[in-house]
Every structure is written in structure tokens, then in C-alpha cells.
Amino acid sequence: MFFDETYSHAWNSLTTDDDITDFDGINAAYDPPTPIREQAADVLDAALTILGDTVSSLPYARVDYVHRDGALLLMELELIEPFLGLNRGPKAAECAADALLSYYDTVSTAWSRP
């Protein structure tokens, strides 16, 4: 998860052996190494470049991927995510609140301009 352009936290949702759609089976604590965090940030930057936007325009984003054969393979980029995993990082809820407040302060200032 990224809040206000900054990496916040991650988790590893593993499926059960008999049901690949069962994400409630195992949830492992996960602290990705710096190269994976950097790759996730690069994916986010690239997507927003294609969309003609910047990371600073988003209060949060979630990069979902699998790590295979030494490479990060993007599964999906969540820009309007209902599950932020706020229970997965020690300051995740605080980071999310700060990012959302900052975002909405910026948006409300832009809307109030003549």
C-alpha cells in the first residue's frame, strides 16, 4: 500500500491448496525487500504516466503482484480500493488518515478557486 506517494505496508494473502479463491485461509506478515518496493512504485508511476496523472493526485494505491522467476508480475493496480489492509501495518491507519486529509484539503482548495 502506498499512501500519499509513500510506501506504508504490505501483506501476503496466500490461498489454500484446495481452493485458489479462498484468501481467508492464510494471511502472512510480509515486509517486501527494497527492490520489490521500488518496482511497485515504478509500476504505479508508469500507470499514472499513461493516464496523464501523477502519484500526488492519489491519496492511496495498492499494487497487487506475484513474484515469479525473480520478477514482479503485476496482477492489478488498485486506485479505488475498498480494502486497505489497515490492520497490516503498525502505522497504516494513521498514514491513511493523514493522506486522505491532505488529499481532501487539496481537492477542496482547488474546488473553491474562482
N, C-alpha and C positions, 0 to 999 in steps of 0.2 A: 504494500500500500504506500502510496505517495500522498502526502498532504502538503498543499501549498508549495509544490516543487521539491519537497524534501522527503527522502525515504523515511518511513515510520516503522513498519513491522511486516512480518510475513508469517505464513503458516503453510503446512504441508497437509493437504487433505488427501489421504490415501483411501482407496476403495477396498472393499473386502474381496477375497479371492473368488467368491461365488457370485458376486453382483457388482459389476463395474459402475453401476449407477448409485450405489449405496455409499455416500460420502459421510454418513454418520458412524461408520464402522471404526475408523481410526483417524485421529487428528494429532499429528506430531508437531511438537515445537520445532521451529525451523529458523535458523539465523543464516541467511544466504551469504556466501563469501562476497567480498567486494566486486570481483569481476561480474558476478551474476547481477548484483545490484546495478552496476554500471550498464550492463546490457539491457536491463529492464528500463532504465532511464533513457537509454538510446532509442529503444522501441517506442517509448512514449513521445519523445522528441520527433522522431521520424513520422509517426502517425499525425501529429499535430501540424507538422510542416506540410504534409499532403493536404490536410484540411484547411491550411492557411491560418493557423492559430498558434498560440504559444502555451506552454505549460502554465504560465502565470494566469491564464484565463480560466483555469480549472481549480476548484477547491480540493479535489481529490481524484485519484485514478488508481485502478487496480490492474496489474499486468499478470495475466494467468498464462503459465507456460509449463512445458515439460522439459526436462534436461535429458538429452539423449546424445550419446556419442560425443560428449564434450561440448555440445552446442545447446543454446537456449532456443527452443522452438515455440513460437507464440501460438497459443490456443485462442485467446481472446483478450481484448483490451477493454476493460470496464470503465466507462467515463460517467455512467449514471448507475451506480451500483447500490442496491438496497442492503447488501451485507458488507460491512466494512471491517469485520473481524476486530472490533474494538476491545474485545477481551483477550486478544492475542499478544498485545504489547503493553509494557508497563505504563507508558505514557500515551498510548494510542488515542484514548478518548480525549485527553487534553489537547493533543495535536490536531485531532479532527475538529474540536470546538474552536480552537484558535484559527484554523484555516477557514472554516465556514464563516466565522465572524469577520475575518479580514476580507473574504470574498464578497460577502453581502454589504460590508461597508463600502467597498469599491464600486459595486454594482449600484447601490443606492445613490452614491455621489454622482455617478455617470448619468443616472436617470433624472436627477434633479437639475442637471445643467440645462440652461435655456437653449 
